[in-house]
């Protein structure tokens, strides 16, 4: 009698642990360059494989999902439920982040002298930035007791100039901010679908085309539409099978990915430890908020609204997608596996899966919006800037709306964070302060983003009578 085969999610967990363990060993033994040159490329190959599968899978899945609906009335109903639930979870995430940051005050753990110097730098920036003024009306620059810190703050500001990566993000945020009010509608419509399919950042355009194509198919006579629908369904099955093949090697790829990520972040064991220690209070606040969403909000929605899935069973069924999200830091790259877990493990119908999840991977970023709220208030706290209730409501709305435009790729949330900072009159260059720990937190918030997508798809399927939960998968 053969022994039980180890489940995929356990293999991925083991690979994650081994990858992190190897990264510490390699930095201690001086193997960092070897890791970058000979191990990290396999992690990059893994992400590329998933990304090139994701875009055509989204295209064919949405067309197939829309075309399988009996009429356009159901499309409108499912679409309204999907967007409504995504809005509710996003606002809940931002609200959670704002409340936690106000309760724990992570910025207060920074040394007071450093915070005063930060405040002076903020006032100097506000003086030089066109159309900007100090938001809370206070002035440390004119206070004689801080005279010695003014020259030090000025010198620090000069050292911080010329960060190419930061300048690139600032430019991207400025383009987003200065666009016309209806520019987001323009961006929905592709001028060339093949160009849109070649760029993960243009996933919304692929979704628009797929929805349009699928709606037109529904309106055609059955005899005319059938050959096209058969072709689309067949192509979708091909890409699903590609996911199966890639996932057979996922543990190996995840090991390479984790080892490579940490090797690129630091070259010595001490630096690796500092990355995990640095900005600890901020990181713990973000992680606390993400944990509330992950272990309380989403399971509660499943247990109370779906009812057919228990708390522990929910996590067992979706764990492969969660661990992959953690490894890749990309909702788009994880999408093929997210769809597989939702359809096969939770029992969500293919039509709901194909419609809800691709849209969620593009517009539903709960973890990202929560992090933007925490980061904005934390950065204000370490600069001794008091944000009013009205300003925090601006953060609530801006973070929720900005997360919708966030590309489903690693660290794209930093660009949108600039928009949130500018919305409340804070220096966008402050993102440089949290960049050292951003990748670690990005991995965690991607898990929340993916879990939110899965939760909404299960709730929508349950309300539509399209949830058929299979037997518990083997552990």
PEPE-V262850 format. One record per residue. N is the residue number from 1. OMEGA is omega in radians with two decimals (999 if undefined). Layout:
BEGIN
N:OMEGA + N:OMEGA
END
This chain:
BEGIN
1:-3.10 + 2:3.10 + 3:-3.13 + 4:3.11 + 5:-3.12 + 6:-3.10 + 7:-3.07 + 8:-3.08 + 9:3.08 + 10:3.09 + 11:-3.13 + 12:3.09 + 13:3.13 + 14:3.14 + 15:3.09 + 16:-3.12 + 17:3.13 + 18:3.13 + 19:3.11 + 20:3.12 + 21:3.13 + 22:-3.10 + 23:3.08 + 24:3.13 + 25:-3.08 + 26:3.11 + 27:3.12 + 28:-3.11 + 29:3.12 + 30:-3.12 + 31:-3.03 + 32:-3.12 + 33:3.09 + 34:3.14 + 35:3.14 + 36:-3.02 + 37:-2.95 + 38:3.14 + 39:-3.12 + 40:3.14 + 41:3.13 + 42:3.05 + 43:3.11 + 44:3.09 + 45:-3.13 + 46:-3.13 + 47:3.12 + 48:3.11 + 49:-3.12 + 50:-3.12 + 51:-3.11 + 52:3.04 + 53:-2.99 + 54:-3.02 + 55:3.09 + 56:3.10 + 57:3.07 + 58:-3.11 + 59:-3.07 + 60:-3.13 + 61:-3.13 + 62:3.10 + 63:3.14 + 64:-3.12 + 65:-3.14 + 66:-3.10 + 67:-3.12 + 68:3.12 + 69:-3.08 + 70:3.13 + 71:-3.09 + 72:3.09 + 73:3.13 + 74:3.10 + 75:3.13 + 76:-3.13 + 77:3.13 + 78:3.13 + 79:3.14 + 80:3.11 + 81:-3.10 + 82:-3.10 + 83:3.10 + 84:3.13 + 85:3.10 + 86:3.12 + 87:3.14 + 88:-3.11 + 89:3.13 + 90:3.12 + 91:3.08 + 92:-3.13 + 93:3.14 + 94:3.11 + 95:3.09 + 96:3.13 + 97:-3.13 + 98:-3.12 + 99:-3.11 + 100:-3.10 + 101:3.08 + 102:-3.14 + 103:-3.02 + 104:3.13 + 105:-3.08 + 106:3.14 + 107:-3.10 + 108:-3.12 + 109:3.05 + 110:-3.14 + 111:-3.05 + 112:-3.13 + 113:3.12 + 114:3.14 + 115:3.10 + 116:3.11 + 117:3.09 + 118:-3.14 + 119:3.13 + 120:3.09 + 121:3.10 + 122:-3.13 + 123:3.08 + 124:3.11 + 125:-3.12 + 126:3.12 + 127:-3.05 + 128:-3.10 + 129:-3.10 + 130:3.07 + 131:-3.10 + 132:3.05 + 133:3.13 + 134:-2.97 + 135:-3.06 + 136:3.05 + 137:-3.14 + 138:3.13 + 139:3.05 + 140:-3.10 + 141:-3.09 + 142:-3.13 + 143:-3.07 + 144:-3.07 + 145:-3.13 + 146:-3.07 + 147:-3.10 + 148:-3.09 + 149:-3.10 + 150:-3.14 + 151:3.11 + 152:3.13 + 153:3.13 + 154:3.12 + 155:3.12 + 156:-3.14 + 157:3.13 + 158:3.12 + 159:-3.06 + 160:-3.13 + 161:2.99 + 162:3.06 + 163:-3.03 + 164:-3.13 + 165:3.13 + 166:3.14 + 167:3.14 + 168:3.13 + 169:3.11 + 170:3.14 + 171:3.12 + 172:3.13 + 173:3.14 + 174:3.09 + 175:3.11 + 176:-3.04 + 177:-3.05 + 178:3.12 + 179:-3.13 + 180:-3.08 + 181:-3.11 + 182:-3.12 + 183:-3.14 + 184:3.08 + 185:3.10 + 186:-3.10 + 187:3.09 + 188:-2.97 + 189:-3.14 + 190:3.00 + 191:3.07 + 192:-3.05 + 193:-3.13 + 194:3.05 + 195:3.13 + 196:-3.13 + 197:-3.12 + 198:-3.07 + 199:-3.12 + 200:-3.13 + 201:-3.11 + 202:-3.10 + 203:3.12 + 204:3.13 + 205:3.08 + 206:3.13 + 207:3.11 + 208:-3.13 + 209:-3.11 + 210:3.11 + 211:3.14 + 212:-3.14 + 213:-3.11 + 214:3.13 + 215:3.11 + 216:3.11 + 217:-3.13 + 218:-3.07 + 219:-3.12 + 220:3.02 + 221:-3.07 + 222:-3.10 + 223:3.13 + 224:-3.05 + 225:-3.00 + 226:-3.14 + 227:3.14 + 228:3.13 + 229:3.10 + 230:3.12 + 231:-3.13 + 232:3.13 + 233:3.12 + 234:3.12 + 235:3.11 + 236:3.12 + 237:3.12 + 238:-3.12 + 239:3.05 + 240:3.10 + 241:3.06 + 242:3.11 + 243:3.12 + 244:-3.12 + 245:-3.13 + 246:-3.08 + 247:3.06 + 248:3.13 + 249:-3.06 + 250:-3.12 + 251:3.11 + 252:-3.12 + 253:-3.13 + 254:3.07 + 255:-3.13 + 256:-3.11 + 257:-3.12 + 258:3.13 + 259:-3.11 + 260:-3.12 + 261:-3.09 + 262:3.10 + 263:3.12 + 264:-3.11 + 265:-3.08 + 266:-3.10 + 267:3.08 + 268:3.13 + 269:3.14 + 270:3.14 + 271:3.11 + 272:-3.14 + 273:3.14 + 274:3.11 + 275:-3.14 + 276:-3.12 + 277:-3.04 + 278:3.12 + 279:-3.01 + 280:-3.08 + 281:3.10 + 282:-3.11 + 283:3.14 + 284:3.11 + 285:3.09 + 286:-3.11 + 287:3.10 + 288:3.11 + 289:3.11 + 290:3.13 + 291:3.11 + 292:3.12 + 293:-3.01 + 294:-3.00 + 295:3.13 + 296:-3.01 + 297:-3.06 + 298:3.09 + 299:3.11 + 300:3.08 + 301:-3.12 + 302:-3.07 + 303:-3.06 + 304:-3.07 + 305:-3.13 + 306:3.02 + 307:-3.09 + 308:-3.07 + 309:-3.14 + 310:-3.12 + 311:-3.07 + 312:-3.13 + 313:3.13 + 314:-3.12 + 315:3.12 + 316:-3.06 + 317:-3.06 + 318:-3.04 + 319:3.11 + 320:3.13 + 321:-3.13 + 322:-3.12 + 323:3.09 + 324:3.08 + 325:3.11 + 326:-3.09 + 327:-3.01 + 328:-3.05 + 329:-3.09 + 330:3.07 + 331:-3.12 + 332:-3.14 + 333:-3.12 + 334:-3.00 + 335:3.14 + 336:-3.14 + 337:3.07 + 338:3.14 + 339:-3.14 + 340:3.13 + 341:-3.10 + 342:-3.10 + 343:-3.00 + 344:-3.05 + 345:3.12 + 346:3.13 + 347:3.05 + 348:-3.10 + 349:-3.10 + 350:-3.11 + 351:3.11 + 352:3.10 + 353:-3.07 + 354:-3.13 + 355:-2.98 + 356:-3.01 + 357:3.11 + 358:3.09 + 359:3.13 + 360:-3.14 + 361:-3.10 + 362:-3.01 + 363:-3.07 + 364:-3.07 + 365:-3.10 + 366:-3.12 + 367:3.14 + 368:-3.12 + 369:3.08 + 370:-3.14 + 371:3.13 + 372:3.11 + 373:3.14 + 374:-3.09 + 375:-3.12 + 376:-3.12 + 377:3.09 + 378:-3.13 + 379:3.05 + 380:-3.12 + 381:-3.10 + 382:3.04 + 383:3.11 + 384:3.09 + 385:3.13 + 386:3.11 + 387:3.13 + 388:3.09 + 389:3.14 + 390:3.12 + 391:3.12 + 392:3.03 + 393:3.05 + 394:3.09 + 395:3.14 + 396:-3.08 + 397:-3.09 + 398:3.13 + 399:3.12 + 400:-3.13 + 401:-3.13 + 402:-3.12 + 403:3.12 + 404:-3.13 + 405:-3.10 + 406:3.11 + 407:-3.09 + 408:-3.11 + 409:-3.09 + 410:3.02 + 411:3.10 + 412:3.14 + 413:3.12 + 414:3.12 + 415:3.14 + 416:3.08 + 417:3.09 + 418:3.13 + 419:-3.14 + 420:3.12 + 421:-3.13 + 422:-3.12 + 423:3.13 + 424:3.01 + 425:3.12 + 426:-3.07 + 427:-3.12 + 428:3.13 + 429:3.14 + 430:3.13 + 431:3.13 + 432:-3.11 + 433:-3.05 + 434:-3.12 + 435:-3.11 + 436:-3.13 + 437:-3.03 + 438:-3.06 + 439:3.11 + 440:-3.13 + 441:3.11 + 442:3.11 + 443:-3.11 + 444:-3.11 + 445:3.06 + 446:3.07 + 447:3.12 + 448:3.12 + 449:-3.10 + 450:3.13 + 451:3.09 + 452:3.12 + 453:-3.12 + 454:-3.13 + 455:-3.13 + 456:-3.14 + 457:3.13 + 458:3.13 + 459:3.13 + 460:3.14 + 461:-3.14 + 462:-3.12 + 463:3.14 + 464:-3.10 + 465:-3.10 + 466:3.09 + 467:3.14 + 468:-3.01 + 469:3.13 + 470:3.09 + 471:-3.12 + 472:3.11 + 473:-3.13 + 474:3.12 + 475:999
END
